[in-house]
């Protein structure tokens, strides 16, 4: 077996079940390619509905972005407000996608309770503090829009943000109390066990090397197995690789770093996030933080790439956290890792209508855990015969981004401008 990634979550989660590599020839009702959150959720929900399900993971369960994030469970869109969703998609489709997002965190924590998954889950809320007056106005509008949809959302003034987070200098913000945190690797391993118990067949270290149409279905081949299925879900997210090159050019791959400190002393821990929420602010160069179950302080984000980035960037992020939270004696860095997220050009979840019986889902855009779990349930409905057009998430044909080879570097190339604009915002009275 290959080694797990060197993340905090892989180091601290309960050991997972090992699933054998696929071999031989077989048939299944639904083939899921990818053992992250979307794939595991699709496999679990389809198996519970009575379908024969086979899942193939190229590495190990939660090897990709599902095991390399910060463990935030946030049920809203990172860049788009509910009213904008309705404006783009129309009243019916827009309302359906807003419900999809709004219900996503509740689904995550319901699955954790229903399947007794040990993953340090805490549905304590997510806070978005505003770093400027302009950002505060936008965040208050966003909060009111979610309130109008019946969500457990509250607008926070400056004092409330400081009391809840322990961070000084924000203008105000808002909180969604249905959000929360968890250990993503523990959650993924628990989902895998639940899917297996429901009847799904899971295989690790089984990369798909070819996927071709065969009659009314599809034939997938690994090095040692051939599996046929009438329906196939590509749940690889940013790790689609060369399996479908056109699909790989339809999103932006984004490298995100995460770090965790040694545990903080109790005196400091009680000042910061006493309610165990998670935080991501309104800066263009996003600042996030949360604690794990052992009081390690966790943050992450983008940074300048280049030679030595994997060694250099974690220390830069550690220094930023010490500065942002007023912690000159911040405990040393204990864990550092990175992952690749997929970002859609419109920052909304999407289904790729690739061919009859073959679809892929993209839902991250900074909201991976909540959105992909909800997406997996939608994909299970498709596997049972629901048309893509009837699902809550918009479907579209593959549309490669023009000049993708160049444009995929735009987020990193524009990072210095984003940092400068954030600094100018901080200087405004």
Steps between C-alpha positions, in 0.01 A plus 500: 500500500617854423562735790231746603561872437682677783205703629385568854178314423669182378725507806215535752196322349408150611646235274293427192402171344726385217320414177657260247603601152253411229568188294315281251184579304174619654176684436337764717203737486709808586872546466647784708852614413654685794505432874452853632188654649295521179577142403445358847173687541377381159600142580335506842171650385478280189576184698238594759253531211572139400740548207809288445783751541873473433741778599855523366757722672839547332683548831336472842169623641530878565836519324409809293339831595248326729784419740705817454258783587443686827193304608251788464136402433344816351155499332524798267677615186844653533453783251132512398196621696157329486342786305778480241441126464133564421595776257734264314288185497144627524255474793446123498853378426651772717278415796588130461874570505464729802318222686774258393760719667292591805430136590852372439652539848195348669538197272865461601428503872194278456715237328754523782230438759319232301814296433679577829805638321786597732647814347503768773192660345359818650205684343601821671472754218709689246587868535593740219649820646518804273839671463370826348191718489427391143537133594273551800223639280531202264504248783196654669311482171607137456387412852159663446451302181564170682278612788221557247535132402448393860860418584640527858706806413577807714667833423781584744630841602864576575472407868325169427767397249772578751320309775437192286837484325748676726632681191527879516449750221207365302206733422230238564382195308253214513464143620325193358428274796430190287867485396780335693828311501625142488802284426451443127703179484307349790177602329603350165608174660169483683309560177697221333410258778134604477498455122659158531248399767220610265630261235735710288826340384801726558846464347812701578819524293292441189563784253280496193720499190223493241128572486317418176140470390382143462150455362259691723754530779866545585805282550768613744839332515763509771825311484334181621124551464228566244170633635188568293215726610208683339579812703832649608570791734836673472561625853866586452454876539836665417674162461336398172843490334515369146187287521292778340730786393210724397352472848834589661502825299154605617604617849786679673724280719596696810780400737408581861730463800397408855694501825443403863692609808587310811211520753439844649506557876159511666526871582531593132259234379219637716539845342485379140182337368357398840197357317712284266380666180706530185589832337575620148502872444420725203854573384591425142800312640274307733591459867353197678542335837355229722612255769510124487391276789845528663517883485733521203442825312441446128514746212577497131473677171672582176849639478778575254616184328841432349813312608479371856135598544409186693763591763471878486124558485397321824733722701366812330143393583605430861643854530182646352283319753714624790462857371126478424410352839744700711696193609872584515558174692299284260603135548724364226377349180431127541332395174501644150337368185338608176229386262348580163146637489288553189346841440228549240507826301160605642580377856189280509460121530453326166439164336682419177268331249777309324310226316198274557560316824813699591511810718741682730434732791687811608385672815799627696581866432614520862199315644611143434370292788143626521442539127656173383309292755175658381612453139559130561138458604390672178721269295347197673158623384635523145630145531148390588366653177431866575588720199790739552266787419284413802785523752563805718844566352522646147641266237692611195707355217876508544622848411879531515624839618657706223880513537471266799875434509555869573180590684540226762788701649294820531405459871865469601613772259244745641580420864741795547227738381251342742742537791563865414127578480443329837773714656347816359162396646663450841630858496160656438340653811 
